[in-house]
Amino acid sequence: MSERHTRYPAWHLKQHGVPEDLCPVATELTPMLPGDWRSFRPVVDRDKCVKCAVCWLYCPVQCVEEHAAWFDFNLKTCKGCGICAHECPQRAIIMVPEAQ
């Protein structure tokens, strides 16, 4: 190992003089959800949706909810990334701008 770099075992940080507040960012939970900051939201055209579940498979946050005849989205956790709309083979999902 080079002399410029020192390894610190994760279980002996205090022993090696590593400060406890080394990374204060993200140490407190925030009540903010993705739905609080997204720019676009998905809207399902229920006439086009054949319930193939491709949107459910590709959603990175699993916000897709199953209903009797179509899929919909939990807008509290949806990030608005648009992957569902891009992957939908029926083009049943469009991304619309959030109201200001």
Secondary structure, DSSP 8 states (H G I E B T S, - for coil): --TT-----GGGTGGGT--TTS--TT-S-----GGGT-SEEEEE-TTT-----HHHHH-TT--EEE-SSSEEE-TTT-----HHHHH-TT--EEEEE---
